[in-house]
Amino acid sequence: LHFCRACGAAHPGPFGRCLGCGREGPSVELYAIRGKADNPGRLTSCLCCGSTARTLGTRYREPARPVRATNVSDVHVLAQDMIHHAERRRLLVFADNRQDAAFQAGWMSDHARRFRLRALMYEQLQGDTLSVGDLTSRLCAVLDADDTLSRALIPEVWKVQRKEGGGGQHAEERKIFLRLQILREVTTSPRQALGLEPWGRLKVSYTTLSPSSGFIQTKSAELGIPAEDLCEGIAAILDYLRRNRVLYDHDTRVFSTLFQDGHEWIQSGYIPQFHSPVGTKFRREPSDKGTYSKQWVSEGGGTVMRQIARKWGCPDGAKFLESLWEYLRAEGSRILIPAELKGHRGTNLSGSSGLYQVDVDQIRLSCNHGAYRCRTCRRRSPRRTPHLKCLAWQCSGELEYQREDPEDYNLQLLDGRYDMIRPAEHTAMVPNSTRERLEIEFKGDSERVNCLVCTQTLEMGVDIGALDAILMRNVPPLPANYWQRAGRAGRRHRMAVDLTYCRPTSHDRAYFAEPLKMLEGRVDPPSFNLRNELLVAKHVHATVLTRLHQLARPGGPLGPDEAERIADTLKEVIPTEIKGWLFNADGTVRDDAFDVSALGRLIQRHIHDLETHVRAVFRQGWPEADADVTRDSELHRLILALSDELQGIVARLRRRLRWAQTQLKRLHEVEQRLGALSKEDEYQRRRCSEMIRRMKGDARRRTSEAEGYDDTYTFGVLAAEGFLPGYGLESGSIMATAEMPFGSDGPRELFLPRPPSVALREYVPGNLIYSNGQRFVARIFRQSAEEGRSEVINFEVSSEREAVKESTGPAMGGLGSSMLPAISVCDVDLVHRSHISDEEDTRFQLGVATYGHELDQHGGGQAYKWGGHAFHHRRAVRMRLVNAGATAAMNRATPILGYPLCLVCGQSRSPLSSDAELDRFRSEHKERCGRSVQSVGFYSDVIADAITLPRCNDRTQAYSVLEALRMAAASILDMHIEDLQVLVIGHVDRDTVDGVLWDPMPGGSGLLDQLCQRFEEVVQAAARIIDLCPQSCPNSCVDCLQTFRNAFYHRHLDRHVASEFLAGHGSRLEADHAIPERAPRTVEEAATSGIAVNEAERMLQRLLLAAGFPAGIRDRQLPASNKTTTPDVVYRVDEEDDALVCIYLDGLSRGIHGSGRRTGLHLPRRPEPRHPRV
C-alpha cells in the first residue's frame, strides 16, 4: 500500500497528489505482513534472514523488534560504575516495588558473578590453548587460594558443601560447578550478545581438524576453496552444532540429558533449565522426533547444511555433505561421536536413536581479538568462512571483519579489572536475621556485600553508616520519598552523589524533562487518622486482656480466690500455644470446637472495672474530632464482643486444621489406590503435615524467618489474625508459603503475606514471585482453609465492557459475555522454579484482568444531587473484585477465561501452558481426584465507606472526575492522596460505568464525611488543579492528574473531560433522600428474588438500585380477595415486622394505561392483597 505523508490516507498504488488531502509529494510504500491468529500484530519470521519467532516460557519473542534499553541492565551498569569510582565502595539502590527489588538484586548478583567468572577464564587463557578440563583445573586452583573470591563467585557450591581443610567434597562440587559454567560459555547461542565468544575474545578450535588433512586437501581442490578457508568453514559448521548444544561431555552429560525442575543441579543453581537435549544425524528416520535431532539433509531439501553447501558452490550438495559427515565420524577425527539422549529417569528418550554430538574432548579454547560480522543479519563469528558467506539460515549476506570497538562497555569492563559488584536484597520479604546480617556487613569493612537493593525499608530508621552514593531505580512517587532517600548518603563521609534512573513511563519521563518539579516539590507533613473502628477494637482487646492479667496478680485489687479464678480462666481460654485450642491434652485432635465462653462470663463479672480502665486509656490525648469511635457505648460494645471475636479466630484455625487433615486423608486414599503418589502430591502431603505439626507445636518457626509471623504461639497468632495490634505483622491476611531450595542460606521456608486485593493479582497460577534470589510460582491453593469458604460462585464476564456480575443462569449481557466460576482468594503454596538468572531480560509479571462489581449490601447513607447527577455516600459498602484470567489468554483468537485449577486438591497450572501440558494435567487429575479440572477465577471482597458517581458516560469521565476530587481533597483535608482510592465498575448489560471513591481504611477514616461537608471547597480546588495545569497538557500530566501510583489508568485521565463535568454540575450538593441500610438477603428473599424477564422489569430494577434501594423480593405470590396477585417487587419494611410494600409495573402504551379511561377502569379491578399491612 502507498500512504500520504501528511494525512496518512492509503492508496492502492503510487501517486503524485493525495486523493485524501490533495497534498503533492511522493508516497510512502509499506508492505503488509501476514501474521498468525495466535499472535496478532507480531512478526512470525524476519523479513531479512527468515529467522523465526520463538517462545521463551510464556513469552512470545519476535525475531526482529525495536532496540530499546532494559531497565535491569541499565541500572546494573550504573551501579557497577558508581561502585568502581566510589572511595568507599558502598551503594544503595532504591526501588518502589518488592518484586522489582528482588528481581534487580538477583539479576545483578547472577550477572556480576558470571561476568567475573568470564574474566577469570579469559585471564587463564592468556597465551595458552587449553581444554575444558585444563581450564577447569586452573579456575579451581585460583578459587581454592582465595576463599573470599570463591564465596562471591560460586556461592551455590558453598551452600551445597562448605569447605573443610584441604577440600574434599567441596573441591569435587566446585569442579563440577566450574566445568558446567565453562560448558555453558562455549555453548552460548549465536543470537546471544553476551559472552567471550560473541565479544570476539574466545576462539574454539578442534584438535583433529587441520588444513593438511587428506579430506580437506581433496575437497579444497574440488571446490576451488583455499584449504585454510575450507578448514575454517568446517569448523564454523561444528560451531553451529556446538552453539546449539549438540555437545557431548563425558563427565556431566549436561547436554545429553533431559533435566526436570527438581534435579539437584537446577535446584542448587548450577545450571538453568535447558530445553530438550539435541543430537545430529545425517538423515532422520520416520520414527525420529524433530525435537531431539538436527538433520543434515532431508527429503524436502531445506536444511541449514544444504544451504551452506550451496553457498560454498558445491555442485552436488548432498554428496559433499555425506562425505563430510563420514569424515567427522571417522576414526581419525572422531569429532562427532555417538550419543544417547537420556530422560530424567535414566532411560533413552523415545525417537532419539542413532544421534551424534560434538565430542567436548576434541575442542580447545584460546584467546582471540576481533570478529567477523554479517552485513545482513549482523550475527558475529570468530572465524572466516569460504567466500565470506554467512552460514545463518536463509541469510545471503557476507561477512566483514570488525575490529574491537574501544567504546564497548563489556570489553572495557573485561580489561579494566573493575571491582565486582556484590548486591543483596533488603526488603520485608527477607528474613529478619538475614537483614540484620546484611546491615552489619554493609556498615562494616566486609567485602561480601557492597550494594543493597532495597525498598522503603531503608528510607528511614536504619543506620547504614558512611555512604557516598545512592541510585534510584525509578523516579520516586513524591518529593518526600526523594529527599528521604537522597538523605541516606553524605551524612558522615563527604558530599553524596544521587543518581536517578528514569524509566520510559509517563511518570518518570515527566520528571526527567523537568527535574525541579521533584526537587522543589511540596513535602507534605505526615498525618494519621484515628477514626478507625478496627484499630480501636484491637487496642480494646489488648487493654482488656492486660487488665485481666493485672487483676489476676497476687496482691492485686481483688481477693486471692477471685484472682486465682481469673488466672485459671485466662490460662484455660488463652493458652501459651494454639495447640490448646485444637488438640486434647493427650495430643489427639479435638472432636468439637474449643469454647471460649468462660472468658465472656469473666468479662461480664468485671465489666465495670474493665470499662473504667479502657475509658481511662482512650481518654489520654485522644482527638476530639475522632471521639465518635471511643464513645462510652462503643467501648462497651467492643468489650462485650471480645469473646465472640476470639471464638471466630478459634473457628478459623480449626477450619485450617480440618482442611489439612482432609487433604492428608485424600492423599492416603490416592496412595492406596495408585500405589504411589506423584511428585506434586508428595509435596502437598509434606506441606499439610508441616502445617499440622506447626499448629501442634512440634515444628516451630525460627525468629529469623520473614515478616516475623509465628503460627505456634497464641499472641503471635492473634496479632497476625487481626485480634490484637500486630505492629510489623499486619502485612496481609493471605499467606503464601515457599520452600527454599536445598542448601540456601537462612530458613527452609519463606512466608509471604499479602493483603487480599494484592494477592488477587499476584498469587495466581502462572505468575512468578521473586524473593531472596529465587523464582517461585503459585501452585497449590488451599481454597477451603481460609474463612471456611470453599463455595464456587458463577460470574458473567464481559471483557469488552470490562465488567462482571454474579449470575445463576446463562450469560445475558450480550455476545461478548461468558460464564466463569470463581473461588475466594486463599492461602497458597509456592513451588520453587529456579534461581534468578541474568538470562531473563525483564521481570515476568502475568497480566491479569481484574474487574469489580458491587454487592447488594451496605450500611445505608445519603443520596445527593450534584447538579442533576446522582451522588451517593454510603457506609460499609461491600464490593467484590474478580480476577477473570490472564489478559494474554483472554486476548487470543479463542479467548480463555480463568485458570486451570483442580477444586479437589487445589493444584493448578498456568493458563499460558502448552496444550499438551494442560491436557496431561486434566487427565491426571480426572483419574486421581475423580473430578474434572475447571478454569476458575478468583474473587476478593472489600468492605469500605464509599462515594459513588453512578452512570458516568465512560471510564475516562469516571476516572478523571474522581481523581480530580481525590487530589483536591488531599489539598483541603488532613489526608494523603493514597488515603482514598478510585475504582470504576463496569456493567455487562450497558456501556455506562459507576465511579467509586472509597476509603481503604478498615472501619472508615471519616474522610468521605469531611469531603461531603466541605464539598464546595473541594470542587473549587479540583477546578484549579485541572484548569490551571502549568503544562497546559492536552490530556493529563504529572502537574495535574497523573501520579506514580495511578499509572495503570493514566490512559483514561483527561483534565478537559473533568473540567467540562465540573463546569456543568457546579460545586453544590443537594440532599435528595436517605439511603436505607441494605442487609444481606434472607433465605426467603434469595429463593424468591427472581430475575427480571423483560426490558421494562430490568429498567425498574436498575432504577431502584440506582436510587439506593435493595433488590427486593420478586415473583412472590400473595393471596388476594378471590385469587392471588404477583407484584413485580415486594419490600419488607422491617425484618422484625411483617409490613410489606408492593410495587406493580404497568405498561403505558396508548391501548393500556396510557389511556386515562382504561386506567380508571383497571384500578378498581386490581386484586387487593389479603395481608394485614400492605
ABEGO torsion letter per residue (X at the ends): XBBBAAAGBBBABBBABBAAAGBBEBBBBBBBBBBBAABBGBBABBAAAGBBBBBBEABBBBABBBBBBBAAAAAAAAAAAAAAABABBBBBBBBABAAAAAAAAAAAAAAAAAAAAAAAAAAAABGBBBBAAAAAAAAAAAAAABAAAAAAABAAAAAABBBBEAGEAAAAAAAAAAAAAAAAAAABBAABABEAAAAGABBBBBAABBAABAAAAAAAAAAGBBAAAAAAAAAAAAAAAAAAGBBBBAAAGAAABBBBAABAAAAAGABBBBBBBBBBBABBBAABBAAABBBABBAAGBBAAAAAAAAAGBABAAAAAAAAAAAAABAAAGABBBBBBBBAAGBBBBGABGBBBBBAAABBBBBBBEBBBBAAAGBBBABBBBGGBBABBGBABBBBBBBBBAABAAAAAAAAGBBBBBBBBBBAABBAAAAAAAAAAAABABAABABBBBBAAAABGBBAEBBABBBBABBBABAAAAAAAAAABGAAABBBBBBBBBBBBAAAAAAAABAAAAAABBBBBBBBBABBAAAAAAAAAAAAAAAAAAAABBGBABBAAAAAAAAAAAAAABBABAAAAABBAAGBBBABBBBAAAAAAAAAAAAAAAAAAAAAAAABGBBAAAAAAABAAAAAAAAAAAAAAAAAAAAAAAAAAAAAAAAAAAAAAAAAAAGBBBAAAAAAAAAAAAAAAAAAGABBBBAABBGGBBAABAAAAAAAAGABBBBGABAEABBBBBBBBBGBBEBABBBBBBBAAAAAAABBBGBBBBBGGBBBBBABBBAAABGGBABBBBBBBBAAAGBBBBBABBBAAEAABBBBBBBBBBBBBBBBABBBBAABABBBBBBBBBBBBBBBBBAEEBBBBBGGBBBBBBBGBBBBBBBAEBAAAAABABBBBEBBBBAAAGBBBBAABBAAAAAAAAAAAAAAAGBBBBBBBBBBBBBBBBBBBBGBABAAAAAAAAAAAAAAAAAABBBBAAABBBBBBBBAABABBBBBBBBABBGEAGAAAAAAAAAAAAAAAAAAAAAABAAGBAABBAABABBAAAAAAAAABBAAAAAAAAAAAEABBBBABBBBBBBBBBAAAAAABBBBABAAAAAAAAAAAAAGBBAEBBGBBBBBAABBBBBABBBBABAABABBBBBBBBBABAABAABAAAAAAAAAABBBBBBABX
